[in-house]
Amino acid sequence: MIRIATKKDIPKILDLLSQVCLVHHNGRPDIFKVGTKYNENELKQLLCDNTRPILVSVDDNDNVRGYCFCIFQQHINDNVLTDVKTLYIDDLCVDESLRGKHIGKELYQAALDLAKQNGCYNLTLNVWSCNPSALRFYESCGLTPQKIGMEIIL
């Protein structure tokens, strides 16, 4: 089952955030620290922000198995961008012990449904090149590249 996260989910969400950060740290230790993207207080604030819904997948006992952090974005009266409404997936993670059970697909589909229900033009996300399994996952969901970030390390 997929539902909106609540305060009682924070401990497991923090654990999952730690798992994601470790994947990124292992791929790019020059950029990513070991830790979490949000702390407990930041998560409490996010849970109250309707423009930043957090979806969670839960088992039959209501234990969190994965999450999907979303952000509604719209650039109204921008000089360059049209004012289409977008649902941006800020982060999606399934507990490492439960991967391969289609929980990620369920979370992605729930985000896609949320975007459609809210009149979004598109759904976007970023994938780090050091995470090829995530890239393959999103491609299997039908996403295609929108832009490519590039760098040179000095």
PyMOL commands that set and color helices and strands:
alter all, ss='L'
color gray80, all
select helices_A, chain A and resi 7-27+40-47+96-98+103-117+132-140
alter helices_A, ss='H'
color red, helices_A
select strands_A, chain A and resi 2-4+54-58+64-74+85-94+122-125
alter strands_A, ss='S'
color yellow, strands_A
deselect
rebuild
show_as cartoon
